[in-house]
Structures are given as C-alpha cells and as structure tokens.
Amino acid sequence: MPHKVDVFVGQKIRQRRWLTGMTQQRLAELVGIKFQQIQKYETGANRVSASRLWDIADALGVDVSFFFEGIKSEEEQTTAGVENVPVDLMGDKEAMDLIRSYYSIPEDQRRRLFELARVLSDVA
C-alpha cells in the first residue's frame, strides 16, 4: 500500500504537469526515464527519489518544495474542509479543468469572471 506522502507528491506532479500542458511522455523525456515510470510516480505506486524529484521539479519549472506544499496530517484534512469543497481540490478533475480554463482567459475578463463567481457564491 502506497504511503500517503508518496501519493500526495505524485498528485502534485500530475497537477503541475497537467497545468503546464505537458504529457507524461514529454516529462519522461526531459527527465530521462520511460513514461510508465511517470505514471507510477503520479499514482504513488513508486516512490520518487530525491534526485529524481529534483529533475522533475526542474522540468516542470517549480522548486522541489512545491511537491510538499499543502500536505496535512489526516486529522488536519478532516477538520480543514469547507462545506462542498473536496479535501483534495487539486485532485478533482473538474476543478483542474476550471483552473486551466480560467487562466486561459485574458486578465481583464478573468477579473470580471472572478467577481461574478464571488457574487454567485454569496447568493447560493
């Protein structure tokens, strides 16, 4: 059974790779491994060594610390949730699609969309 930290780091790899529009194949090429290994890292089936995580961070344009940001203990996870918001927001495909779409909108329109969303959430 994979350790929760390995799963969390794998999810962060997938999240960053997906947000940058990079394929598993491309990331694997940049790191010098097979794409199947990236798949195993992303699911937490295989642990990522420190040196490999360094290479992945470099390929994805983030600091190594990015992969540990937001990790919480199980107790913190159960008490930190806001109603109707998944504990693992970045693991939610719909949320990731929304974020990716949001950042593809020009900044001035994005600001207006954000304000609309705030108004709608206050009404609901």
MIMI-434208 format. One line per 4 residues: number of its first residue (from 1); their letters; for each residue x, y, z of N, C-alpha, C. Coordinates in steps of 0.02 Angstrom, whole numbers, plus 50000, padded with zeros to 5 digits. Each point is the difference from the previous one (the first is absolute). Example, Ala and Ser with C-alpha at 12.3 -4.5 7.8 and 13.67 -1.06 7.14 Angstrom:
1> as> 50660 49716 50390 49955 50059 50000 50045 50060 50000; 49982 50053 49964 50042 50059 50003 49961 50055 50037
//
This chain:
1> mphk> 50042 49941 50000 49958 50059 50000 50045 50062 50000; 49987 50047 49953 50043 50059 49996 49993 50045 50062; 50054 50032 50018 49999 50047 50055 49964 50063 49977; 49963 50033 50046 49961 50058 49981 50043 50057 49973
5> vdvf> 50061 50006 50023 50044 50053 49974 50019 49985 49928; 50013 49937 49984 50016 49982 49930 49941 50015 49954; 49940 49986 50023 49940 50014 49961 49992 50075 49991; 50011 50038 50054 49993 50073 49997 50050 50030 49951
9> vgqk> 50064 49979 50004 50051 50025 49955 49982 49982 49928; 49977 49940 49989 49979 49979 49933 49944 50042 49973; 49951 50017 50043 49945 50043 49979 50025 50069 49981; 50049 50025 50037 50027 50066 49986 50039 49999 49934
13> irqr> 50035 49945 49986 50035 49993 49935 49948 50002 49944; 49947 49961 50006 49948 49998 49949 49967 50068 49992; 49985 50032 50055 49968 50066 49999 50042 50049 49962; 50064 50005 50017 50044 50049 49967 50010 49983 49926
17> rwlt> 50010 49936 49986 50010 49978 49931 49938 50018 49959; 49942 49986 50027 49937 50012 49965 49989 50074 49989; 50013 50042 50051 49990 50072 49994 50046 50031 49949; 50059 49972 49991 50046 50026 49950 49986 49972 49931
21> gmtq> 49954 49952 49996 49983 49971 49935 50051 49949 49976; 50040 49975 50045 50052 49952 49982 49974 49928 50004; 50019 49959 49953 49980 49930 50002 50047 49960 50045; 49978 49942 50019 50044 49955 50039 50061 49982 49958
25> qrla> 49990 49990 49936 50055 49983 49955 50052 50055 49999; 49979 50063 49994 50046 50056 49997 50038 50008 50065; 49965 49994 50056 50034 50005 50065 50051 49944 50007; 49982 49941 49980 50046 49943 50004 50063 50013 49958
29> elvg> 49990 50028 49941 50057 50015 49956 50046 50052 50033; 49970 50051 50030 50040 50052 50032 50040 49974 50060; 49971 49950 50033 50031 49973 50060 50046 49941 49983; 49990 49970 49941 50042 49944 49979 49976 49932 50024
33> ikfq> 49934 49992 50004 49971 49936 50021 49943 49983 49953; 49969 49942 50011 49942 49979 49959 49936 50032 50029; 49951 50011 49956 49938 50032 50023 49963 49956 50050; 50010 49934 49996 49967 49955 50048 50022 50016 50072
37> qiqk> 50063 50021 50006 50026 50017 50067 49965 50063 50026; 49987 50048 49955 49963 50060 50020 49931 49980 50024; 49968 49954 49964 49934 49975 50020 50002 49972 50071; 50052 49961 50014 50006 49969 50066 50013 50052 50054
41> yetg> 50039 50052 49984 50011 50054 50048 49934 50036 50014; 49963 50015 49947 49939 50039 50008 49946 49964 50040; 50000 49934 49999 49951 49963 50039 50025 49984 50070; 50064 50013 50012 50029 49983 50065 50021 49928 50005
45> anrv> 49994 49963 49945 50020 49929 50000 50075 49993 50011; 50039 50047 49973 50073 50002 50011 50019 50065 50033; 50048 49996 50046 50025 50060 50032 50048 50035 49954; 50001 50066 50005 50046 50041 49961 50061 50014 50043
49> sasr> 50059 49983 49975 50061 50014 50038 50012 50076 50001; 50041 50022 50046 50015 50072 50006 50030 50028 49936; 50047 49964 49970 50032 50025 49939 49951 50001 49942; 49956 49951 49996 49950 49999 49946 49949 50056 50010
53> lwdi> 49980 50011 50063 49953 50054 50014 50031 50068 49982; 50065 50006 50011 50036 50061 49980 49995 50010 49925; 50012 49946 49962 49996 50003 49926 49929 50016 49976; 49951 49970 50032 49930 50012 49982 49981 50073 50014
57> adal> 50022 50025 50058 49986 50070 50017 50031 50047 49949; 50061 49985 49979 50034 50041 49950 49962 49998 49934; 49978 49941 49979 49963 49993 49937 49933 50035 50001; 49969 50003 50059 49934 50032 50007 50004 50073 50022
61> gvdv> 50061 50024 50011 50009 50071 50016 49977 50020 50069; 50009 49956 50049 49981 50016 50069 50057 49980 50047; 49997 50026 50061 50047 49979 50052 49978 49932 50026; 50046 49962 50026 49984 49934 50028 49948 50007 50056
65> sfff> 50002 50054 50037 49952 50010 50055 49928 50001 49976; 49989 50017 49935 49932 50002 49972 49964 49934 50012; 50036 49945 49995 49968 49934 50005 49977 49982 50070; 50019 50041 50049 49980 49987 50069 49954 50054 50027
69> egik> 49988 50052 49961 49956 50054 50022 49929 49975 50008; 49970 50015 50057 49931 49981 50012 49990 49932 50030; 50053 49964 50013 49992 49933 50030 49981 50010 50073; 49952 49961 50022 49975 50005 50068 49992 49931 50030
73> seee> 49998 49999 50065 49987 49937 50034 49928 49980 49987; 49984 49937 50011 49931 49976 49989 49950 50039 50044; 50020 50017 50062 49955 50037 50044 49987 50070 49972; 50052 50033 49975 49991 50067 49971 49956 49997 49938
77> qtta> 50007 49946 49960 49960 49994 49939 49926 49995 50015; 49983 49963 50052 49929 49991 50014 49968 50062 50031; 50040 50042 50034 49972 50059 50032 50008 50063 49958; 50040 49997 49947 50014 50060 49961 49950 50012 49944
81> gven> 49958 49951 49984 49956 50007 49942 49946 50053 50009; 49987 50035 49946 49944 50047 49998 49943 49962 49968; 49939 50015 50020 49943 49964 49973 49999 50001 49924; 49988 49943 49969 49996 49991 49927 50067 50008 49964
85> vpvd> 50056 50007 50035 50065 50004 49968 50038 49936 50016; 50021 49963 49947 50037 49938 50012 50064 50013 50039; 50020 49954 50044 50062 50006 50037 50058 50005 49952; 49999 49959 49947 50053 50000 49950 49976 50038 49938
89> lmgd> 49995 50065 50006 49974 50041 49946 50041 49992 49936; 50066 49996 50006 50042 49994 49941 49998 49930 49969; 49972 49953 50036 49991 49933 49972 49933 49993 49964; 49959 50051 50004 49934 49999 49968 50006 50023 49928
93> keam> 49986 49956 49951 50010 50015 49929 49959 50061 49979; 49939 50005 50023 49957 50056 49982 50031 50066 50024; 50026 50000 50061 50031 50061 50027 50062 50018 49959; 50039 49949 49981 50060 50013 49961 49982 50027 49930
97> dlir> 49948 49973 49970 49976 50026 49935 49980 50073 50006; 49965 50015 50054 49977 50069 50012 50060 50047 50009; 50049 49979 50038 50060 50042 50011 50037 50012 49935; 50009 49947 49962 50036 50007 49936 49962 50046 49953
101> syys> 49935 49993 49997 49959 50044 49957 50002 50072 50025; 49997 50008 50065 50000 50066 50030 50063 50039 49980; 50058 49967 50004 50062 50035 49984 50012 50008 49926; 49958 49970 49958 50006 50012 49928 49960 50060 49977
105> iped> 49960 50029 50046 49960 50059 49985 50043 50062 50010; 49994 50050 49956 50038 50063 50009 49987 50030 50070; 50052 50032 50028 49998 50022 50069 49941 50045 50017; 49983 50048 49958 49944 50045 50016 49934 49962 50003
109> qrrr> 49990 49953 49955 49939 49960 50001 50000 49952 50059; 50060 49975 50016 50007 49954 50056 49979 50034 50065; 50019 50063 50009 49982 50037 50060 49925 50007 50006; 49967 50014 49943 49927 50006 50001 49966 49933 50015
113> lfel> 50027 49947 49971 49973 49933 50013 50008 49983 50075; 50056 50018 50028 50012 49987 50071 49948 50036 50044; 49987 50063 49983 49951 50038 50038 49930 49970 49993; 49983 49977 49940 49936 49967 49989 49995 49937 50043
117> arvl> 50053 49961 50001 50000 49938 50040 49991 50016 50074; 50032 50052 50024 49992 50019 50070 49928 50019 50016; 49969 50038 49956 49930 50021 50009 49955 49939 50001; 50010 49955 49952 49958 49940 49995 50009 49955 50061
121> sdva> 50061 49995 50026 50011 49957 50059 49970 50030 50062; 49995 50066 50004 49968 50032 50058 49925 49989 49999; 49971 49995 49940 49928 49990 49993 49980 49929 50017; 50042 49952 49981 49983 49929 50007 49993 49979 50072
//
